[in-house]
Amino acid sequence: MASSWVNSAQRIGSDLHLELTGPGGRRAALTRALREAVRSGRLAPGTRLPPYRSLAADLGVARNTVADAYAELVAEGWLTARQGSGTRVAERAEPLPPAARVPKKAPPRARGPRHDLAQGTPDASAFPRTAWLASYRRALQQAPNEVFGPGDPAGRPELRQALAEYLARARGVRTEPGRIVICSGFAHALRLLFGGGVLRGPLAVEAYGLGFHREVLAATGVRTVPLPLDEHGARVDRLGRERAALLTPAHQFPTGGPLHPARRAAVIDWACAHDGLVLEDDYDGEFRYDRKPVGAVQGLDPERVIHIGSVSKSLSPAVRLGWMVLPERYTGAVVAAKGEREAWASVLDQLSLADFIASGSYDRHVRRMRLRYRSRRDRLVAALAEHAPHIEVTGIAAGLHAVLRLPPGTEVSAVKAAAWQGIALDGLAAFRHPETDMPAGDGLVVGYATPSEHAYGPALEALCGALPPP
């Protein structure tokens, strides 16, 4: 077997007359030579290329030079690489189309992707239409006439009561209906708190997070200060003179770890000592698969934490409902900041969600989706173990996404290769705070919740085909 690889390497190196000349060094020269060999037909579609070591020895170059050249050509679509099958000439070898060429800083998703592995959205096909319709009908039939009047900017009392009971039971939140204000989601909550003048910056944030949230904060004039992350979550010991800290303690987004219990206590101590505030983004707190979900940080000190949640992950982003559980001293200011009624959430949707929770339908839906998403994550881990065992899934078993750790220097090419395979996903670098000083790592953020059941298997197969070789 070894001799066949040597012969293969000799054919490529000698019979094809690869000349490693031109600008850019040996890697660029090898990439150009192999690309031209495929383009001219000297390397036919399906041809298996020799391993890095064999070709490197034949050509007198470093192993990493060959590995980098292969990776670039895989990203461009000239070659394919799969564990157990080696690197081959693509069956339809064409350069990556311009629309899919990906800049290093903010890789866009492919247009019209065949496989949606983008993070952040649940399985739309699993929306509980029948149960939601039943709740909507009951809410509409039972609604008093005053429901169709101006209403309360804090939100319908029925929903605030249902949320107070649910959050206490499911998330360990200590509150009462009068301290809950309904909003349309997390970004709306940020706009009310900072754009409405309730809070001021600077605001400490985690070194990795949603750039959209940073943009919302920047638009309100808030400067964000990144906190490094390690295996125990945000480095809250780096907190200083910031007025508040925004954290995802149950499941750090996107890296996937929880905030260590000692750091949960430490951030409360910091808030008490500096008259600070913790903003708790509990975006997917119900979805923990390896153990019972950890309670909210808000339960440690309700006067020092603003707990923010929504149904965007648990139910659907189309249901534009979220909530803030506020320290008593902030409730009046937040209600005043809501202003005109056009910015309020739909009263009928609020009543429907209140019934959906009170009837037990919400709990049943969350339990069902917890099992489904756990199975999705398990299938992702199993597929990688079989086809790409050198790729590690990091973070706890929780949420709607996972981070795949990649070999150093391969993230950009992996995102390009995914786009060429028709996969919508994000590289880890897209979530990195531009001012953080923590070391960067290469990775892919893979949303396993979004595809429907029938589409998930093909999506995993395509993903494994886009990953860099070992």
C-alpha positions as CSV (number, residue, x, y, z in Angstrom):
1,M,0.0,0.0,0.0
2,A,2.8,2.4,0.9
3,S,4.5,1.8,-2.5
4,S,1.2,2.7,-4.4
5,W,1.2,6.0,-2.6
6,V,4.8,6.6,-3.5
7,N,4.0,5.8,-7.2
8,S,1.0,8.1,-7.1
9,A,3.2,10.9,-5.7
10,Q,5.8,10.3,-8.4
11,R,3.1,10.5,-11.1
12,I,1.8,13.8,-9.8
13,G,5.2,15.2,-9.2
14,S,6.9,14.0,-12.3
15,D,4.4,13.0,-15.0
16,L,2.4,16.2,-14.5
17,H,5.5,18.3,-14.4
18,L,4.4,20.4,-11.4
19,E,6.7,23.5,-11.5
20,L,6.8,25.2,-8.1
21,T,7.6,28.7,-9.5
22,G,6.2,32.2,-9.4
23,P,5.3,34.7,-6.6
24,G,4.1,33.9,-3.1
25,G,6.4,31.1,-2.1
26,R,6.2,27.3,-2.3
27,R,2.7,26.9,-1.0
28,A,1.2,29.4,-3.5
29,A,3.3,27.8,-6.3
30,L,2.0,24.3,-5.4
31,T,-1.6,25.6,-5.2
32,R,-1.3,27.1,-8.6
33,A,0.3,24.0,-10.1
34,L,-2.4,21.6,-8.7
35,R,-5.2,24.0,-9.7
36,E,-3.9,24.1,-13.3
37,A,-3.5,20.3,-13.3
38,V,-7.2,19.9,-12.5
39,R,-8.3,22.7,-14.8
40,S,-6.4,21.1,-17.8
41,G,-7.7,17.6,-17.1
42,R,-4.3,16.1,-16.1
43,L,-6.0,15.3,-12.8
44,A,-9.4,13.8,-13.6
45,P,-12.5,14.2,-11.4
46,G,-12.4,11.6,-8.7
47,T,-8.6,11.1,-8.7
48,R,-7.3,10.4,-5.2
49,L,-4.3,12.5,-4.3
50,P,-1.4,11.2,-2.2
51,P,-1.2,12.0,1.5
52,Y,0.6,15.2,2.6
53,R,3.7,13.4,3.7
54,S,4.1,11.5,0.4
55,L,3.7,14.4,-1.9
56,A,5.9,16.6,0.4
57,A,8.7,14.1,0.2
58,D,8.4,13.8,-3.6
59,L,8.4,17.5,-4.2
60,G,10.9,18.4,-1.5
61,V,8.6,20.7,0.4
62,A,7.3,20.8,4.0
63,R,4.3,18.7,5.0
64,N,2.4,21.8,6.1
65,T,2.9,23.4,2.6
66,V,1.0,20.5,1.0
67,A,-1.6,20.5,3.7
68,D,-2.3,24.2,3.3
69,A,-2.4,23.9,-0.5
70,Y,-4.9,21.0,-0.3
71,A,-7.1,23.0,2.2
72,E,-7.2,26.1,-0.1
73,L,-8.2,24.0,-3.1
74,V,-10.9,22.2,-1.0
75,A,-12.2,25.6,0.0
76,E,-12.2,26.8,-3.6
77,G,-14.1,23.6,-4.8
78,W,-11.3,22.0,-6.8
79,L,-10.8,19.2,-4.3
80,T,-12.8,17.4,-1.7
81,A,-11.6,15.9,1.5
82,R,-13.3,13.3,3.8
83,Q,-12.0,11.2,6.6
84,G,-11.4,7.7,5.3
85,S,-11.6,8.7,1.7
86,G,-8.6,11.0,1.5
87,T,-8.3,14.1,-0.8
88,R,-9.7,13.8,-4.3
89,V,-10.3,15.9,-7.3
90,A,-13.9,17.2,-7.1
91,E,-16.4,15.6,-9.4
92,R,-17.3,19.0,-10.8
93,A,-14.1,21.0,-10.2
94,E,-14.9,24.7,-10.6
95,P,-13.6,27.7,-8.7
96,L,-15.7,29.0,-5.9
97,P,-18.2,31.5,-7.3
98,P,-17.6,35.2,-6.4
99,A,-20.8,35.4,-4.3
100,A,-19.4,32.7,-2.0
101,R,-15.9,34.2,-1.5
102,V,-15.6,34.9,2.1
103,P,-13.7,37.8,3.7
104,K,-11.8,37.0,6.9
105,K,-13.6,39.3,9.3
106,A,-17.3,38.7,8.8
107,P,-18.1,35.6,6.6
108,P,-21.5,36.0,4.9
109,R,-23.8,33.0,4.6
110,A,-24.2,31.4,1.2
111,R,-27.1,32.7,-0.9
112,G,-29.9,30.2,-1.0
113,P,-28.1,27.5,1.1
114,R,-29.2,23.9,0.6
115,H,-28.3,23.2,4.3
116,D,-29.1,25.6,7.0
117,L,-26.8,25.1,10.0
118,A,-26.9,28.7,11.1
119,Q,-27.1,29.2,14.8
120,G,-29.9,30.9,16.6
121,T,-33.2,29.5,15.4
122,P,-35.3,26.5,16.4
123,D,-36.8,23.9,14.1
124,A,-39.7,25.9,12.5
125,S,-41.4,22.7,11.4
126,A,-41.8,21.8,15.1
127,F,-43.9,24.9,16.0
128,P,-46.9,23.6,18.1
129,R,-49.6,24.9,15.8
130,T,-52.5,23.0,17.2
131,A,-51.7,23.8,20.9
132,W,-51.0,27.5,20.0
133,L,-54.2,27.8,18.1
134,A,-56.1,26.4,21.0
135,S,-54.5,28.9,23.4
136,Y,-55.2,31.7,21.0
137,R,-58.9,30.8,20.7
138,R,-59.3,30.5,24.5
139,A,-57.5,33.8,25.0
140,L,-59.6,35.6,22.5
141,Q,-62.9,34.1,23.8
142,Q,-62.1,34.9,27.4
143,A,-60.6,38.3,26.9
144,P,-62.5,41.1,28.7
145,N,-63.5,44.2,26.6
146,E,-60.8,46.3,28.1
147,V,-58.1,44.1,26.4
148,F,-59.0,46.0,23.2
149,G,-58.3,49.4,24.7
150,P,-54.9,51.2,25.3
151,G,-53.6,48.7,27.8
152,D,-50.6,48.6,30.2
153,P,-47.1,49.4,28.8
154,A,-45.7,46.9,31.3
155,G,-47.6,44.1,29.6
156,R,-50.8,42.1,30.2
157,P,-51.1,41.1,33.9
158,E,-52.1,37.6,32.8
159,L,-48.8,37.0,31.0
160,R,-46.7,38.6,33.8
161,Q,-48.5,36.4,36.4
162,A,-47.9,33.3,34.2
163,L,-44.2,34.2,33.7
164,A,-43.6,34.9,37.4
165,E,-44.8,31.4,38.2
166,Y,-43.0,29.7,35.4
167,L,-39.7,31.4,35.9
168,A,-39.7,30.7,39.6
169,R,-40.4,27.0,38.9
170,A,-38.2,26.4,35.8
171,R,-35.3,28.9,36.2
172,G,-35.2,29.7,40.0
173,V,-36.1,33.4,39.4
174,R,-37.3,35.3,42.4
175,T,-39.9,37.9,41.4
176,E,-43.5,39.0,41.3
177,P,-45.7,40.1,38.4
178,G,-45.1,43.8,39.2
179,R,-41.4,43.5,38.5
180,I,-41.8,42.0,35.0
181,V,-42.0,44.1,31.9
182,I,-42.9,42.6,28.6
183,C,-40.8,43.4,25.5
184,S,-40.4,42.0,22.0
185,G,-37.1,40.3,22.6
186,F,-33.5,40.7,23.8
187,A,-32.5,43.5,21.4
188,H,-35.7,45.4,22.3
189,A,-34.7,45.1,26.0
190,L,-31.3,46.6,25.3
191,R,-32.8,49.5,23.5
192,L,-35.2,50.2,26.3
193,L,-32.5,49.9,29.0
194,F,-29.8,51.9,27.3
195,G,-31.5,53.9,24.5
196,G,-34.3,54.8,27.0
197,G,-31.8,56.3,29.4
198,V,-32.5,53.8,32.2
199,L,-28.8,52.6,32.3
200,R,-25.6,54.0,31.1
201,G,-22.3,52.6,30.0
202,P,-19.6,51.5,29.9
203,L,-20.9,47.9,29.8
204,A,-18.7,44.8,30.3
205,V,-19.6,42.1,27.8
206,E,-18.1,38.6,27.0
207,A,-15.3,38.5,24.5
208,Y,-17.4,36.4,22.2
209,G,-21.1,37.2,21.6
210,L,-23.5,38.5,19.0
211,G,-22.2,41.4,17.0
212,F,-25.8,42.5,16.5
213,H,-26.1,43.2,20.2
214,R,-22.9,45.2,20.2
215,E,-24.3,47.2,17.3
216,V,-27.5,47.9,19.2
217,L,-25.5,49.1,22.2
218,A,-23.1,51.2,20.0
219,A,-26.2,52.9,18.4
220,T,-27.2,54.0,21.9
221,G,-23.8,55.4,22.6
222,V,-22.7,52.6,25.0
223,R,-19.0,51.5,25.0
224,T,-18.6,47.8,25.5
225,V,-15.6,46.4,27.4
226,P,-14.8,42.7,26.6
227,L,-14.2,40.2,29.3
228,P,-11.9,37.2,28.4
229,L,-13.3,33.7,28.5
230,D,-11.8,30.5,29.8
231,E,-13.0,27.0,30.7
232,H,-15.0,28.5,33.6
233,G,-16.7,31.2,31.6
234,A,-16.3,34.9,31.7
235,R,-13.3,36.3,33.7
236,V,-15.4,38.4,36.0
237,D,-12.3,39.1,38.1
238,R,-11.4,41.5,35.2
239,L,-14.4,43.7,36.0
240,G,-13.5,47.2,37.1
241,R,-15.3,50.5,36.8
242,E,-18.0,49.4,34.4
243,R,-21.5,50.2,35.4
244,A,-22.9,46.8,34.4
245,A,-21.9,43.4,33.0
246,L,-23.8,41.5,30.3
247,L,-23.4,37.8,30.6
248,T,-24.8,34.5,29.3
249,P,-24.2,32.5,32.4
250,A,-26.3,29.3,31.8
251,H,-24.6,28.6,28.4
252,Q,-22.1,31.1,27.1
253,F,-22.8,32.3,23.6
254,P,-21.3,31.0,21.4
255,T,-18.5,29.1,23.0
256,G,-20.8,26.9,25.0
257,G,-19.6,26.8,28.6
258,P,-21.5,27.7,31.8
259,L,-20.3,30.3,34.3
260,H,-18.6,28.5,37.2
261,P,-20.5,28.7,40.5
262,A,-17.7,30.6,42.1
263,R,-17.8,33.2,39.4
264,R,-21.6,33.5,39.7
265,A,-21.1,34.4,43.3
266,A,-18.2,36.7,42.5
267,V,-20.1,38.8,39.9
268,I,-22.8,39.4,42.5
269,D,-20.1,40.5,45.0
270,W,-18.7,42.9,42.4
271,A,-22.2,44.3,41.7
272,C,-22.8,44.9,45.5
273,A,-19.3,46.4,46.1
274,H,-19.4,48.8,43.1
275,D,-23.2,49.6,42.9
276,G,-23.2,47.7,39.6
277,L,-25.7,45.6,37.8
278,V,-25.7,42.2,36.0
279,L,-27.7,41.8,32.8
280,E,-28.5,38.1,32.5
281,D,-29.2,36.9,29.0
282,D,-31.0,33.6,29.6
283,Y,-31.5,32.9,25.9
284,D,-31.7,29.1,26.0
285,G,-31.6,28.2,29.7
286,E,-34.3,25.5,29.4
287,F,-32.2,23.4,27.1
288,R,-29.6,21.5,29.1
289,Y,-29.1,17.9,28.1
290,D,-26.5,16.4,30.4
291,R,-28.2,17.4,33.7
292,K,-31.0,19.5,35.1
293,P,-30.8,23.1,33.9
294,V,-28.9,25.4,36.3
295,G,-31.0,28.1,37.9
296,A,-30.7,31.8,36.9
297,V,-28.1,34.1,38.5
298,Q,-31.0,36.4,39.3
299,G,-32.0,34.1,42.2
300,L,-28.8,35.1,44.0
301,D,-29.7,38.8,44.2
302,P,-32.9,40.0,42.6
303,E,-31.9,43.7,43.3
304,R,-28.6,43.4,41.4
305,V,-29.6,41.4,38.3
306,I,-31.9,42.1,35.4
307,H,-33.0,38.7,34.0
308,I,-33.9,38.9,30.3
309,G,-35.5,36.1,28.3
310,S,-37.8,35.4,25.3
311,V,-39.5,32.6,23.4
312,S,-37.2,33.1,20.3
313,K,-35.3,29.8,21.0
314,S,-37.9,27.8,23.0
315,L,-40.9,28.5,20.7
316,S,-40.2,30.7,17.7
317,P,-38.6,34.0,16.8
318,A,-41.9,34.8,14.9
319,V,-43.6,35.1,18.3
320,R,-42.1,38.5,19.2
321,L,-42.3,38.2,23.0
322,G,-39.7,38.6,25.6
323,W,-39.5,39.8,29.2
324,M,-37.3,41.7,31.7
325,V,-37.4,40.7,35.4
326,L,-36.2,43.9,37.0
327,P,-35.0,45.2,40.3
328,E,-37.8,47.2,41.8
329,R,-36.0,50.5,41.4
330,Y,-35.9,50.2,37.6
331,T,-39.5,49.1,36.8
332,G,-41.0,52.6,36.5
333,A,-38.1,53.9,34.4
334,V,-38.4,51.0,31.9
335,V,-42.1,51.3,31.6
336,A,-41.7,55.0,30.9
337,A,-39.0,54.2,28.3
338,K,-41.4,52.1,26.3
339,G,-43.2,55.3,25.2
340,E,-45.6,55.1,22.3
341,R,-47.9,52.1,22.1
342,E,-46.7,51.2,18.6
343,A,-43.6,49.7,20.3
344,W,-45.6,47.4,22.5
345,A,-46.0,43.7,22.0
346,S,-49.3,42.4,20.6
347,V,-51.8,42.1,23.4
348,L,-53.5,39.0,21.8
349,D,-50.1,37.3,21.5
350,Q,-49.4,38.1,25.1
351,L,-52.7,36.5,26.2
352,S,-52.1,33.5,24.0
353,L,-48.7,32.9,25.5
354,A,-50.2,33.4,29.0
355,D,-52.7,30.6,28.3
356,F,-50.0,28.5,26.6
357,I,-47.9,28.6,29.8
358,A,-50.8,28.2,32.2
359,S,-52.3,25.2,30.4
360,G,-49.0,23.3,30.5
361,S,-48.6,23.4,26.7
362,Y,-45.3,25.4,27.0
363,D,-43.8,22.8,29.4
364,R,-44.8,20.0,27.2
365,H,-43.3,21.7,24.1
366,V,-40.0,22.5,25.9
367,R,-39.7,18.8,27.0
368,R,-40.4,17.6,23.5
369,M,-37.9,19.9,21.9
370,R,-35.3,19.2,24.6
371,L,-35.4,15.5,23.5
372,R,-35.2,16.4,19.9
373,Y,-32.3,18.8,20.2
374,R,-30.4,16.4,22.4
375,S,-30.8,13.8,19.7
376,R,-29.6,16.3,17.1
377,R,-26.5,17.1,19.1
378,D,-25.8,13.4,19.7
379,R,-26.0,12.8,15.9
380,L,-23.6,15.6,15.2
381,V,-21.1,14.2,17.7
382,A,-21.5,10.7,16.3
383,A,-21.0,11.9,12.7
384,L,-17.8,13.7,13.6
385,A,-16.5,10.7,15.5
386,E,-17.0,8.6,12.4
387,H,-15.9,11.0,9.6
388,A,-13.8,13.6,11.3
389,P,-12.5,12.4,14.6
390,H,-9.8,15.1,14.7
391,I,-12.6,17.7,15.1
392,E,-13.7,18.3,18.7
393,V,-17.2,19.5,19.8
394,T,-16.7,21.9,22.7
395,G,-18.9,23.2,25.4
396,I,-21.6,21.5,27.5
397,A,-24.5,19.5,26.0
398,A,-27.0,22.3,25.9
399,G,-28.7,24.8,23.6
400,L,-29.3,24.9,19.9
401,H,-25.8,25.0,18.6
402,A,-22.3,23.6,19.1
403,V,-18.8,24.9,18.4
404,L,-16.5,22.7,16.4
405,R,-12.8,23.4,17.2
406,L,-10.7,23.4,14.1
407,P,-6.9,23.0,13.5
408,P,-5.2,26.4,13.8
409,G,-5.4,28.5,10.7
410,T,-8.2,26.5,9.0
411,E,-11.4,28.5,9.9
412,V,-11.5,30.8,6.9
413,S,-11.0,27.9,4.4
414,A,-13.5,25.8,6.3
415,V,-16.2,28.5,6.1
416,K,-15.4,28.9,2.3
417,A,-15.7,25.1,1.9
418,A,-19.0,25.1,3.7
419,A,-20.3,27.9,1.5
420,W,-19.2,25.9,-1.6
421,Q,-21.1,22.9,-0.2
422,G,-24.2,25.1,0.2
423,I,-24.1,25.2,4.0
424,A,-25.1,28.2,6.0
425,L,-23.1,28.5,9.1
426,D,-20.7,30.9,10.9
427,G,-17.1,30.9,11.8
428,L,-16.2,31.6,15.4
429,A,-14.3,34.7,14.5
430,A,-17.6,36.4,13.4
431,F,-18.5,36.6,17.1
432,R,-15.3,37.9,18.5
433,H,-15.2,41.3,20.1
434,P,-12.8,43.5,18.1
435,E,-11.1,44.9,21.2
436,T,-10.6,41.7,23.1
437,D,-7.0,40.6,24.1
438,M,-7.8,36.9,24.6
439,P,-6.2,34.4,22.3
440,A,-8.3,33.6,19.2
441,G,-9.2,30.0,18.3
442,D,-10.4,28.5,15.1
443,G,-13.9,27.1,15.0
444,L,-17.3,26.7,13.4
445,V,-20.6,27.6,15.1
446,V,-23.0,24.9,14.0
447,G,-26.7,25.3,14.6
448,Y,-28.2,21.8,14.8
449,A,-31.8,22.9,15.7
450,T,-32.7,24.7,12.5
451,P,-33.1,21.9,9.8
452,S,-36.2,19.8,9.8
453,E,-35.8,16.1,10.6
454,H,-35.6,14.9,7.0
455,A,-33.1,17.6,6.1
456,Y,-30.7,17.1,9.1
457,G,-29.0,13.9,7.8
458,P,-27.9,15.4,4.5
459,A,-26.8,18.6,6.3
460,L,-24.5,16.6,8.5
461,E,-23.1,14.7,5.5
462,A,-22.4,17.9,3.7
463,L,-20.8,19.4,6.9
464,C,-18.4,16.5,7.2
465,G,-17.4,17.0,3.6
466,A,-16.5,20.6,4.2
467,L,-14.3,20.1,7.3
468,P,-10.5,20.4,7.0
469,P,-8.5,17.2,6.9
470,P,-6.3,16.2,9.9
